[in-house]
Amino acid sequence: MRRAVYPGSFDPVTLGHLDIIRRSSQMVDELIVGVLNNSSKNPLFSVAERVKMLEEVTCGLSNVTVCSFDGLLVDFARQRGAQIVIRGLRAITDFEYELQMSQTNRIMCPELDTIFLTTDLRYAYLSSSTVREVGRYGGDLSAFVPERILGQVYQKFHEK
Ligand code: ADP
């Protein structure tokens, strides 16, 4: 059984994340999307909202599940019986941080390997912080987040 975790903040999930989820779910038997419950980051969406949006956009992918976690990624992966961590790489600026993190994780948990998927060029520029920035000023978000959750994302900015 090949099981992978795809961790991140997903605040909110973007089309770039969804592309990584789709592609990596085809490589493994089970993909667990792990939403990091990181209170120090002061997220726009609550963990429950982020999990719900991810569940909605992945409901057609039968081997994908979504849950939240806090603490160390290696502990989360161990608890879930995952051998693989999936991460997306956009630009060279992602690389240094990602390399350092994957090497640290391997020191702590040598049986855990990180697989990097390069972003689809359509989403190479895209990040959740871009979405939050454009959304804050009332911009059109339809090119950035999955259509299914567009209403919820607009609603959040409307409430703010
Ligand atoms: P973090 O808060 O750790 O940066 P994110 O939630 O932003 O995590 O992203 C989770 C993962 O998805 C990271 O590996 C990140 O590089 C990747 N990712 C984010 N946006 C994109 C994108 N547009 N294309 C490909 N991968 C992406």
Backbone and ligand atoms as CSV (ligand in chain L), in Angstrom:
chain,resi,resn,atom,element,x,y,z
A,1,MET,N,N,0.856,-1.202,0.000
A,1,MET,CA,C,0.000,0.000,0.000
A,1,MET,C,C,0.882,1.238,0.000
A,2,ARG,N,N,0.831,2.002,-1.075
A,2,ARG,CA,C,1.638,3.228,-1.141
A,2,ARG,C,C,0.772,4.405,-0.713
A,3,ARG,N,N,1.187,5.005,0.415
A,3,ARG,CA,C,0.367,6.089,0.974
A,3,ARG,C,C,1.218,7.348,1.095
A,4,ALA,N,N,0.650,8.471,0.669
A,4,ALA,CA,C,1.405,9.736,0.714
A,4,ALA,C,C,0.611,10.796,1.457
A,5,VAL,N,N,1.352,11.739,2.047
A,5,VAL,CA,C,0.692,12.917,2.614
A,5,VAL,C,C,1.127,14.152,1.820
A,6,TYR,N,N,0.173,15.042,1.606
A,6,TYR,CA,C,0.462,16.326,0.948
A,6,TYR,C,C,0.117,17.419,1.962
A,7,PRO,N,N,1.126,17.936,2.643
A,7,PRO,CA,C,0.859,18.915,3.700
A,7,PRO,C,C,0.908,20.355,3.192
A,8,GLY,N,N,0.197,21.228,3.865
A,8,GLY,CA,C,0.261,22.647,3.512
A,8,GLY,C,C,-0.726,23.435,4.341
A,9,SER,N,N,-0.726,24.734,4.105
A,9,SER,CA,C,-1.669,25.591,4.820
A,9,SER,C,C,-3.010,25.673,4.078
A,10,PHE,N,N,-2.947,25.697,2.751
A,10,PHE,CA,C,-4.150,25.723,1.907
A,10,PHE,C,C,-5.123,26.811,2.358
A,11,ASP,N,N,-4.623,28.032,2.435
A,11,ASP,CA,C,-5.404,29.148,3.011
A,11,ASP,C,C,-5.683,30.231,1.974
A,12,PRO,N,N,-6.532,29.987,0.973
A,12,PRO,CA,C,-7.318,28.797,0.682
A,12,PRO,C,C,-6.629,27.919,-0.376
A,13,VAL,N,N,-7.249,26.741,-0.638
A,13,VAL,CA,C,-6.752,25.864,-1.711
A,13,VAL,C,C,-6.857,26.606,-3.052
A,14,THR,N,N,-5.826,26.456,-3.885
A,14,THR,CA,C,-5.807,27.108,-5.204
A,14,THR,C,C,-5.837,26.053,-6.311
A,15,LEU,N,N,-5.947,26.530,-7.544
A,15,LEU,CA,C,-5.900,25.608,-8.686
A,15,LEU,C,C,-4.533,24.938,-8.781
A,16,GLY,N,N,-3.489,25.617,-8.294
A,16,GLY,CA,C,-2.143,25.022,-8.273
A,16,GLY,C,C,-2.082,23.840,-7.326
A,17,HIS,N,N,-2.654,23.985,-6.121
A,17,HIS,CA,C,-2.715,22.868,-5.176
A,17,HIS,C,C,-3.513,21.702,-5.779
A,18,LEU,N,N,-4.662,22.051,-6.372
A,18,LEU,CA,C,-5.540,20.999,-6.895
A,18,LEU,C,C,-4.842,20.210,-8.003
A,19,ASP,N,N,-4.053,20.896,-8.803
A,19,ASP,CA,C,-3.292,20.219,-9.858
A,19,ASP,C,C,-2.293,19.220,-9.247
A,20,ILE,N,N,-1.615,19.641,-8.176
A,20,ILE,CA,C,-0.660,18.739,-7.495
A,20,ILE,C,C,-1.413,17.551,-6.879
A,21,ILE,N,N,-2.565,17.812,-6.305
A,21,ILE,CA,C,-3.365,16.733,-5.698
A,21,ILE,C,C,-3.789,15.723,-6.767
A,22,ARG,N,N,-4.286,16.220,-7.890
A,22,ARG,CA,C,-4.734,15.326,-8.967
A,22,ARG,C,C,-3.590,14.454,-9.456
A,23,ARG,N,N,-2.470,15.106,-9.742
A,23,ARG,CA,C,-1.343,14.362,-10.326
A,23,ARG,C,C,-0.748,13.376,-9.333
A,24,SER,N,N,-0.562,13.801,-8.087
A,24,SER,CA,C,0.074,12.888,-7.129
A,24,SER,C,C,-0.861,11.748,-6.734
A,25,SER,N,N,-2.173,11.992,-6.761
A,25,SER,CA,C,-3.105,10.922,-6.373
A,25,SER,C,C,-3.061,9.767,-7.377
A,26,GLN,N,N,-2.604,10.063,-8.590
A,26,GLN,CA,C,-2.480,8.987,-9.586
A,26,GLN,C,C,-1.226,8.135,-9.380
A,27,MET,N,N,-0.326,8.613,-8.542
A,27,MET,CA,C,0.945,7.903,-8.338
A,27,MET,C,C,0.914,6.989,-7.122
A,28,VAL,N,N,-0.106,7.141,-6.275
A,28,VAL,CA,C,-0.135,6.395,-5.012
A,28,VAL,C,C,-1.491,5.711,-4.839
A,29,ASP,N,N,-1.546,4.799,-3.859
A,29,ASP,CA,C,-2.830,4.151,-3.576
A,29,ASP,C,C,-3.733,5.089,-2.787
A,30,GLU,N,N,-3.118,5.831,-1.869
A,30,GLU,CA,C,-3.917,6.734,-1.049
A,30,GLU,C,C,-3.161,8.039,-0.825
A,31,LEU,N,N,-3.847,9.146,-0.989
A,31,LEU,CA,C,-3.246,10.457,-0.738
A,31,LEU,C,C,-4.022,11.148,0.381
A,32,ILE,N,N,-3.275,11.555,1.401
A,32,ILE,CA,C,-3.896,12.263,2.518
A,32,ILE,C,C,-3.455,13.722,2.455
A,33,VAL,N,N,-4.395,14.619,2.228
A,33,VAL,CA,C,-4.066,16.039,2.226
A,33,VAL,C,C,-4.120,16.514,3.681
A,34,GLY,N,N,-2.990,17.008,4.180
A,34,GLY,CA,C,-2.905,17.411,5.585
A,34,GLY,C,C,-2.911,18.922,5.720
A,35,VAL,N,N,-3.933,19.434,6.379
A,35,VAL,CA,C,-4.051,20.885,6.555
A,35,VAL,C,C,-3.393,21.269,7.877
A,36,LEU,N,N,-2.361,22.054,7.770
A,36,LEU,CA,C,-1.580,22.408,8.953
A,36,LEU,C,C,-2.339,23.402,9.818
A,37,ASN,N,N,-2.523,23.010,11.056
A,37,ASN,CA,C,-3.211,23.859,12.027
A,37,ASN,C,C,-2.153,24.712,12.727
A,38,ASN,N,N,-1.777,25.792,12.051
A,38,ASN,CA,C,-0.662,26.603,12.537
A,38,ASN,C,C,-1.181,27.938,13.044
A,39,SER,N,N,-1.413,28.004,14.354
A,39,SER,CA,C,-2.067,29.196,14.905
A,39,SER,C,C,-1.192,30.442,14.770
A,40,SER,N,N,0.128,30.283,14.709
A,40,SER,CA,C,1.018,31.451,14.653
A,40,SER,C,C,0.909,32.185,13.311
A,41,LYS,N,N,0.347,31.492,12.295
A,41,LYS,CA,C,0.275,32.112,10.960
A,41,LYS,C,C,-0.927,33.042,10.796
A,42,ASN,N,N,-1.838,33.049,11.751
A,42,ASN,CA,C,-3.028,33.891,11.673
A,42,ASN,C,C,-3.748,33.742,10.331
A,43,PRO,N,N,-4.285,32.559,10.072
A,43,PRO,CA,C,-4.871,32.281,8.758
A,43,PRO,C,C,-6.169,33.049,8.506
A,44,LEU,N,N,-6.486,33.218,7.228
A,44,LEU,CA,C,-7.745,33.854,6.838
A,44,LEU,C,C,-8.915,32.905,7.100
A,45,PHE,N,N,-8.746,31.636,6.705
A,45,PHE,CA,C,-9.797,30.633,6.878
A,45,PHE,C,C,-9.442,29.735,8.065
A,46,SER,N,N,-10.455,29.337,8.827
A,46,SER,CA,C,-10.215,28.407,9.937
A,46,SER,C,C,-9.790,27.055,9.370
A,47,VAL,N,N,-9.217,26.230,10.216
A,47,VAL,CA,C,-8.819,24.896,9.755
A,47,VAL,C,C,-10.038,24.131,9.240
A,48,ALA,N,N,-11.151,24.230,9.970
A,48,ALA,CA,C,-12.362,23.506,9.555
A,48,ALA,C,C,-12.826,23.977,8.169
A,49,GLU,N,N,-12.744,25.284,7.922
A,49,GLU,CA,C,-13.150,25.803,6.601
A,49,GLU,C,C,-12.203,25.314,5.501
A,50,ARG,N,N,-10.909,25.289,5.823
A,50,ARG,CA,C,-9.931,24.842,4.809
A,50,ARG,C,C,-10.113,23.367,4.487
A,51,VAL,N,N,-10.374,22.559,5.532
A,51,VAL,CA,C,-10.602,21.122,5.312
A,51,VAL,C,C,-11.855,20.930,4.455
A,52,LYS,N,N,-12.910,21.677,4.784
A,52,LYS,CA,C,-14.185,21.525,4.066
A,52,LYS,C,C,-14.019,21.892,2.583
A,53,MET,N,N,-13.320,22.994,2.324
A,53,MET,CA,C,-13.132,23.406,0.918
A,53,MET,C,C,-12.316,22.360,0.156
A,54,LEU,N,N,-11.296,21.820,0.810
A,54,LEU,CA,C,-10.488,20.775,0.153
A,54,LEU,C,C,-11.335,19.530,-0.113
A,55,GLU,N,N,-12.195,19.183,0.841
A,55,GLU,CA,C,-13.061,18.007,0.639
A,55,GLU,C,C,-13.980,18.231,-0.561
A,56,GLU,N,N,-14.495,19.445,-0.675
A,56,GLU,CA,C,-15.405,19.729,-1.788
A,56,GLU,C,C,-14.702,19.621,-3.139
A,57,VAL,N,N,-13.476,20.152,-3.219
A,57,VAL,CA,C,-12.816,20.164,-4.527
A,57,VAL,C,C,-12.168,18.825,-4.873
A,58,THR,N,N,-12.052,17.922,-3.875
A,58,THR,CA,C,-11.437,16.608,-4.163
A,58,THR,C,C,-12.468,15.480,-4.111
A,59,CYS,N,N,-13.760,15.836,-4.047
A,59,CYS,CA,C,-14.758,14.775,-3.832
A,59,CYS,C,C,-14.812,13.786,-5.002
A,60,GLY,N,N,-14.334,14.181,-6.164
A,60,GLY,CA,C,-14.325,13.250,-7.297
A,60,GLY,C,C,-13.098,12.340,-7.329
A,61,LEU,N,N,-12.191,12.520,-6.402
A,61,LEU,CA,C,-10.954,11.721,-6.389
A,61,LEU,C,C,-11.062,10.687,-5.267
A,62,SER,N,N,-11.310,9.445,-5.653
A,62,SER,CA,C,-11.716,8.438,-4.661
A,62,SER,C,C,-10.611,8.045,-3.677
A,63,ASN,N,N,-9.350,8.234,-4.028
A,63,ASN,CA,C,-8.281,7.816,-3.103
A,63,ASN,C,C,-7.682,8.996,-2.330
A,64,VAL,N,N,-8.403,10.116,-2.326
A,64,VAL,CA,C,-7.912,11.305,-1.613
A,64,VAL,C,C,-8.760,11.556,-0.370
A,65,THR,N,N,-8.100,11.731,0.780
A,65,THR,CA,C,-8.804,12.141,1.994
A,65,THR,C,C,-8.154,13.412,2.522
A,66,VAL,N,N,-8.888,14.138,3.335
A,66,VAL,CA,C,-8.399,15.414,3.861
A,66,VAL,C,C,-8.512,15.388,5.373
A,67,CYS,N,N,-7.495,15.835,6.071
A,67,CYS,CA,C,-7.626,16.009,7.518
A,67,CYS,C,C,-6.659,17.086,7.991
A,68,SER,N,N,-6.857,17.551,9.203
A,68,SER,CA,C,-5.951,18.576,9.728
A,68,SER,C,C,-4.920,17.921,10.631
A,69,PHE,N,N,-3.822,18.607,10.846
A,69,PHE,CA,C,-2.823,18.111,11.795
A,69,PHE,C,C,-2.091,19.286,12.412
A,70,ASP,N,N,-1.542,19.033,13.601
A,70,ASP,CA,C,-0.599,20.018,14.135
A,70,ASP,C,C,0.627,19.261,14.627
A,71,GLY,N,N,1.652,19.990,14.944
A,71,GLY,CA,C,2.891,19.327,15.343
A,71,GLY,C,C,3.743,19.007,14.135
A,72,LEU,N,N,4.634,18.034,14.314
A,72,LEU,CA,C,5.606,17.727,13.261
A,72,LEU,C,C,4.978,16.910,12.135
A,73,LEU,N,N,5.380,17.260,10.911
A,73,LEU,CA,C,4.917,16.507,9.743
A,73,LEU,C,C,5.328,15.034,9.843
A,74,VAL,N,N,6.553,14.762,10.323
A,74,VAL,CA,C,7.006,13.358,10.390
A,74,VAL,C,C,6.116,12.540,11.340
A,75,ASP,N,N,5.644,13.163,12.405
A,75,ASP,CA,C,4.770,12.442,13.335
A,75,ASP,C,C,3.413,12.161,12.681
A,76,PHE,N,N,2.916,13.158,11.968
A,76,PHE,CA,C,1.639,12.996,11.244
A,76,PHE,C,C,1.764,11.863,10.215
A,77,ALA,N,N,2.857,11.879,9.456
A,77,ALA,CA,C,3.059,10.859,8.419
A,77,ALA,C,C,3.154,9.463,9.061
A,78,ARG,N,N,3.892,9.374,10.147
A,78,ARG,CA,C,4.040,8.079,10.854
A,78,ARG,C,C,2.693,7.563,11.336
A,79,GLN,N,N,1.939,8.477,11.988
A,79,GLN,CA,C,0.615,8.073,12.517
A,79,GLN,C,C,-0.282,7.531,11.414
A,80,ARG,N,N,-0.154,8.136,10.231
A,80,ARG,CA,C,-1.031,7.746,9.127
A,80,ARG,C,C,-0.465,6.604,8.291
A,81,GLY,N,N,0.720,6.147,8.638
A,81,GLY,CA,C,1.342,5.049,7.888
A,81,GLY,C,C,1.770,5.452,6.489
A,82,ALA,N,N,2.153,6.724,6.313
A,82,ALA,CA,C,2.581,7.199,4.990
A,82,ALA,C,C,4.106,7.086,4.848
A,83,GLN,N,N,4.538,6.730,3.652
A,83,GLN,CA,C,5.978,6.619,3.375
A,83,GLN,C,C,6.473,7.784,2.522
A,84,ILE,N,N,5.530,8.573,2.011
A,84,ILE,CA,C,5.889,9.615,1.037
A,84,ILE,C,C,5.263,10.949,1.435
A,85,VAL,N,N,6.058,12.017,1.260
A,85,VAL,CA,C,5.530,13.381,1.395
A,85,VAL,C,C,5.538,13.996,-0.001
A,86,ILE,N,N,4.445,14.596,-0.372
A,86,ILE,CA,C,4.348,15.292,-1.666
A,86,ILE,C,C,4.485,16.787,-1.421
A,87,ARG,N,N,5.307,17.446,-2.214
A,87,ARG,CA,C,5.379,18.908,-2.173
A,87,ARG,C,C,5.417,19.418,-3.610
A,88,GLY,N,N,4.928,20.633,-3.805
A,88,GLY,CA,C,4.956,21.247,-5.132
A,88,GLY,C,C,6.095,22.249,-5.207
A,89,LEU,N,N,6.703,22.327,-6.366
A,89,LEU,CA,C,7.775,23.319,-6.576
A,89,LEU,C,C,7.354,24.272,-7.672
A,90,ARG,N,N,7.349,25.550,-7.364
A,90,ARG,CA,C,7.016,26.555,-8.361
A,90,ARG,C,C,8.283,27.129,-8.970
A,91,ALA,N,N,8.999,27.902,-8.203
A,91,ALA,CA,C,10.190,28.577,-8.727
A,91,ALA,C,C,11.391,28.180,-7.886
A,92,ILE,N,N,12.530,28.634,-8.291
A,92,ILE,CA,C,13.765,28.328,-7.575
A,92,ILE,C,C,13.691,28.837,-6.135
A,93,THR,N,N,12.877,29.851,-5.922
A,93,THR,CA,C,12.736,30.399,-4.566
A,93,THR,C,C,12.108,29.391,-3.607
A,94,ASP,N,N,11.265,28.479,-4.121
A,94,ASP,CA,C,10.700,27.424,-3.268
A,94,ASP,C,C,11.779,26.409,-2.889
A,95,PHE,N,N,12.771,26.251,-3.769
A,95,PHE,CA,C,13.650,25.088,-3.685
A,95,PHE,C,C,14.467,25.031,-2.400
A,96,GLU,N,N,15.064,26.141,-2.033
A,96,GLU,CA,C,15.961,26.128,-0.891
A,96,GLU,C,C,15.236,25.707,0.390
A,97,TYR,N,N,14.097,26.315,0.598
A,97,TYR,CA,C,13.296,26.005,1.781
A,97,TYR,C,C,12.834,24.547,1.757
A,98,GLU,N,N,12.348,24.121,0.594
A,98,GLU,CA,C,11.821,22.758,0.467
A,98,GLU,C,C,12.914,21.714,0.678
A,99,LEU,N,N,14.098,21.999,0.137
A,99,LEU,CA,C,15.216,21.059,0.279
A,99,LEU,C,C,15.602,20.928,1.748
A,100,GLN,N,N,15.702,22.056,2.412
A,100,GLN,CA,C,16.080,22.061,3.827
A,100,GLN,C,C,15.050,21.282,4.655
A,101,MET,N,N,13.772,21.527,4.349
A,101,MET,CA,C,12.726,20.861,5.115
A,101,MET,C,C,12.725,19.351,4.861
A,102,SER,N,N,12.902,18.959,3.600
A,102,SER,CA,C,12.856,17.515,3.300
A,102,SER,C,C,14.065,16.801,3.902
A,103,GLN,N,N,15.210,17.473,3.928
A,103,GLN,CA,C,16.388,16.844,4.527
A,103,GLN,C,C,16.236,16.729,6.047
A,104,THR,N,N,15.674,17.759,6.647
A,104,THR,CA,C,15.416,17.707,8.096
A,104,THR,C,C,14.464,16.553,8.411
A,105,ASN,N,N,13.416,16.430,7.608
A,105,ASN,CA,C,12.445,15.353,7.839
A,105,ASN,C,C,13.084,13.981,7.685
A,106,ARG,N,N,14.009,13.877,6.743
A,106,ARG,CA,C,14.657,12.579,6.530
A,106,ARG,C,C,15.609,12.209,7.666
A,107,ILE,N,N,16.208,13.219,8.281
A,107,ILE,CA,C,17.046,12.945,9.453
A,107,ILE,C,C,16.155,12.414,10.578
A,108,MET,N,N,15.005,13.057,10.743
A,108,MET,CA,C,14.112,12.660,11.838
A,108,MET,C,C,13.401,11.342,11.542
A,109,CYS,N,N,13.179,11.075,10.271
A,109,CYS,CA,C,12.381,9.898,9.890
A,109,CYS,C,C,12.922,9.353,8.561
A,110,PRO,N,N,13.992,8.532,8.624
A,110,PRO,CA,C,14.684,8.105,7.393
A,110,PRO,C,C,13.812,7.303,6.435
A,111,GLU,N,N,12.736,6.708,6.938
A,111,GLU,CA,C,11.899,5.905,6.031
A,111,GLU,C,C,10.899,6.766,5.248
A,112,LEU,N,N,10.925,8.075,5.508
A,112,LEU,CA,C,9.995,8.982,4.826
A,112,LEU,C,C,10.724,9.737,3.708
A,113,ASP,N,N,10.203,9.614,2.487
A,113,ASP,CA,C,10.812,10.305,1.353
A,113,ASP,C,C,9.909,11.415,0.847
A,114,THR,N,N,10.515,12.502,0.365
A,114,THR,CA,C,9.722,13.600,-0.202
A,114,THR,C,C,9.802,13.548,-1.723
A,115,ILE,N,N,8.666,13.636,-2.351
A,115,ILE,CA,C,8.614,13.694,-3.816
A,115,ILE,C,C,8.127,15.086,-4.213
A,116,PHE,N,N,8.884,15.739,-5.082
A,116,PHE,CA,C,8.520,17.083,-5.544
A,116,PHE,C,C,7.900,17.005,-6.930
A,117,LEU,N,N,6.768,17.639,-7.084
A,117,LEU,CA,C,6.176,17.758,-8.415
A,117,LEU,C,C,6.339,19.198,-8.865
A,118,THR,N,N,6.812,19.377,-10.080
A,118,THR,CA,C,6.934,20.749,-10.574
A,118,THR,C,C,5.552,21.241,-10.982
A,119,THR,N,N,5.337,22.497,-10.726
A,119,THR,CA,C,4.029,23.079,-11.003
A,119,THR,C,C,3.691,23.044,-12.494
A,120,ASP,N,N,2.420,22.924,-12.764
A,120,ASP,CA,C,1.939,23.138,-14.118
A,120,ASP,C,C,2.202,24.616,-14.446
A,121,LEU,N,N,2.713,24.882,-15.639
A,121,LEU,CA,C,3.094,26.264,-15.979
A,121,LEU,C,C,1.942,27.257,-15.835
A,122,ARG,N,N,0.725,26.756,-15.990
A,122,ARG,CA,C,-0.434,27.654,-15.857
A,122,ARG,C,C,-0.541,28.247,-14.458
A,123,TYR,N,N,0.047,27.522,-13.471
A,123,TYR,CA,C,-0.104,27.954,-12.078
A,123,TYR,C,C,1.219,28.317,-11.414
A,124,ALA,N,N,2.245,28.515,-12.207
A,124,ALA,CA,C,3.594,28.714,-11.657
A,124,ALA,C,C,3.692,29.960,-10.771
A,125,TYR,N,N,2.854,30.927,-11.023
A,125,TYR,CA,C,2.903,32.198,-10.283
A,125,TYR,C,C,1.999,32.170,-9.057
A,126,LEU,N,N,1.168,31.143,-8.960
A,126,LEU,CA,C,0.002,31.207,-8.065
A,126,LEU,C,C,0.297,30.738,-6.644
A,127,SER,N,N,-0.138,31.522,-5.667
A,127,SER,CA,C,-0.013,31.115,-4.263
A,127,SER,C,C,-1.279,31.549,-3.518
A,128,SER,N,N,-1.474,30.958,-2.352
A,128,SER,CA,C,-2.632,31.346,-1.536
A,128,SER,C,C,-2.530,32.809,-1.137
A,129,SER,N,N,-1.310,33.290,-0.931
A,129,SER,CA,C,-1.179,34.702,-0.523
A,129,SER,C,C,-1.585,35.639,-1.668
A,130,THR,N,N,-1.348,35.233,-2.918
A,130,THR,CA,C,-1.841,36.021,-4.062
A,130,THR,C,C,-3.369,36.105,-4.013
A,131,VAL,N,N,-3.988,34.960,-3.760
A,131,VAL,CA,C,-5.455,34.918,-3.692
A,131,VAL,C,C,-5.955,35.858,-2.591
A,132,ARG,N,N,-5.297,35.807,-1.435
A,132,ARG,CA,C,-5.749,36.647,-0.312
A,132,ARG,C,C,-5.569,38.131,-0.642
A,133,GLU,N,N,-4.482,38.437,-1.325
A,133,GLU,CA,C,-4.205,39.831,-1.674
A,133,GLU,C,C,-5.224,40.362,-2.688
A,134,VAL,N,N,-5.459,39.593,-3.745
A,134,VAL,CA,C,-6.413,40.023,-4.778
A,134,VAL,C,C,-7.828,40.086,-4.188
A,135,GLY,N,N,-8.163,39.070,-3.385
A,135,GLY,CA,C,-9.501,38.992,-2.788
A,135,GLY,C,C,-9.791,40.154,-1.860
A,136,ARG,N,N,-8.783,40.545,-1.111
A,136,ARG,CA,C,-8.947,41.643,-0.144
A,136,ARG,C,C,-9.403,42.928,-0.838
A,137,TYR,N,N,-8.953,43.109,-2.073
A,137,TYR,CA,C,-9.312,44.336,-2.798
A,137,TYR,C,C,-10.435,44.114,-3.813
A,138,GLY,N,N,-11.141,43.000,-3.648
A,138,GLY,CA,C,-12.340,42.775,-4.454
A,138,GLY,C,C,-12.083,42.315,-5.876
A,139,GLY,N,N,-10.901,41.757,-6.156
A,139,GLY,CA,C,-10.585,41.306,-7.521
A,139,GLY,C,C,-11.269,39.997,-7.889
A,140,ASP,N,N,-11.245,39.691,-9.173
A,140,ASP,CA,C,-11.824,38.448,-9.708
A,140,ASP,C,C,-10.891,37.278,-9.372
A,141,LEU,N,N,-11.433,36.271,-8.702
A,141,LEU,CA,C,-10.589,35.145,-8.262
A,141,LEU,C,C,-10.792,33.882,-9.095
A,142,SER,N,N,-11.584,33.995,-10.177
A,142,SER,CA,C,-11.969,32.774,-10.892
A,142,SER,C,C,-10.800,32.072,-11.587
A,143,ALA,N,N,-9.704,32.781,-11.835
A,143,ALA,CA,C,-8.541,32.124,-12.456
A,143,ALA,C,C,-7.636,31.478,-11.416
A,144,PHE,N,N,-7.964,31.657,-10.145
A,144,PHE,CA,C,-7.035,31.228,-9.084
A,144,PHE,C,C,-7.535,30.082,-8.207
A,145,VAL,N,N,-8.842,30.068,-7.915
A,145,VAL,CA,C,-9.347,29.012,-7.024
A,145,VAL,C,C,-10.407,28.180,-7.753
A,146,PRO,N,N,-10.576,26.910,-7.340
A,146,PRO,CA,C,-11.561,26.052,-8.008
A,146,PRO,C,C,-12.958,26.670,-7.949
A,147,GLU,N,N,-13.685,26.521,-9.064
A,147,GLU,CA,C,-15.002,27.155,-9.203
A,147,GLU,C,C,-15.936,26.773,-8.053
A,148,ARG,N,N,-15.827,25.538,-7.637
A,148,ARG,CA,C,-16.714,25.005,-6.594
A,148,ARG,C,C,-16.664,25.777,-5.276
A,149,ILE,N,N,-15.527,26.392,-4.988
A,149,ILE,CA,C,-15.411,27.092,-3.697
A,149,ILE,C,C,-15.363,28.617,-3.857
A,150,LEU,N,N,-15.525,29.083,-5.107
A,150,LEU,CA,C,-15.438,30.531,-5.363
A,150,LEU,C,C,-16.381,31.330,-4.460
A,151,GLY,N,N,-17.620,30.857,-4.344
A,151,GLY,CA,C,-18.629,31.567,-3.551
A,151,GLY,C,C,-18.196,31.718,-2.097
A,152,GLN,N,N,-17.668,30.630,-1.535
A,152,GLN,CA,C,-17.217,30.666,-0.130
A,152,GLN,C,C,-16.062,31.637,0.066
A,153,VAL,N,N,-15.176,31.688,-0.926
A,153,VAL,CA,C,-14.008,32.566,-0.800
A,153,VAL,C,C,-14.465,34.031,-0.887
A,154,TYR,N,N,-15.341,34.327,-1.847
A,154,TYR,CA,C,-15.864,35.708,-1.947
A,154,TYR,C,C,-16.590,36.099,-0.663
A,155,GLN,N,N,-17.367,35.158,-0.135
A,155,GLN,CA,C,-18.138,35.406,1.074
A,155,GLN,C,C,-17.224,35.816,2.239
A,156,LYS,N,N,-16.093,35.143,2.335
A,156,LYS,CA,C,-15.138,35.433,3.419
A,156,LYS,C,C,-14.640,36.882,3.327
A,157,PHE,N,N,-14.331,37.330,2.111
A,157,PHE,CA,C,-13.853,38.707,1.957
A,157,PHE,C,C,-14.985,39.702,2.185
A,158,HIS,N,N,-16.190,39.277,1.840
A,158,HIS,CA,C,-17.355,40.118,2.059
A,158,HIS,C,C,-17.575,40.371,3.555
A,159,GLU,N,N,-17.320,39.306,4.353
A,159,GLU,CA,C,-17.518,39.404,5.810
A,159,GLU,C,C,-16.476,40.304,6.463
A,160,LYS,N,N,-15.317,40.394,5.831
A,160,LYS,CA,C,-14.166,41.099,6.463
A,160,LYS,C,C,-14.343,42.622,6.429
L,1,ADP,P1,P,3.045,26.447,2.853
L,1,ADP,O1,O,2.138,27.196,3.753
L,1,ADP,O2,O,3.874,25.382,3.537
L,1,ADP,O3,O,3.810,27.285,1.872
L,1,ADP,P2,P,1.013,25.983,0.934
L,1,ADP,O4,O,-0.310,25.636,1.474
L,1,ADP,O5,O,1.188,27.337,0.369
L,1,ADP,O6,O,2.100,25.564,1.996
L,1,ADP,O7,O,1.384,24.959,-0.202
L,1,ADP,C1,C,1.478,23.580,0.043
L,1,ADP,C2,C,2.336,22.958,-1.022
L,1,ADP,O8,O,1.798,23.243,-2.297
L,1,ADP,C3,C,3.779,23.452,-1.061
L,1,ADP,O9,O,4.605,22.359,-1.402
L,1,ADP,C4,C,3.782,24.460,-2.180
L,1,ADP,O10,O,5.052,24.556,-2.796
L,1,ADP,C5,C,2.784,23.824,-3.116
L,1,ADP,N1,N,2.166,24.816,-3.997
L,1,ADP,C6,C,1.549,25.946,-3.646
L,1,ADP,N2,N,1.101,26.619,-4.738
L,1,ADP,C7,C,1.456,25.869,-5.818
L,1,ADP,C8,C,1.310,26.026,-7.235
L,1,ADP,N3,N,0.717,27.096,-7.760
L,1,ADP,N4,N,1.805,25.051,-8.029
L,1,ADP,C9,C,2.417,23.981,-7.482
L,1,ADP,N5,N,2.604,23.782,-6.173
L,1,ADP,C10,C,2.135,24.702,-5.334
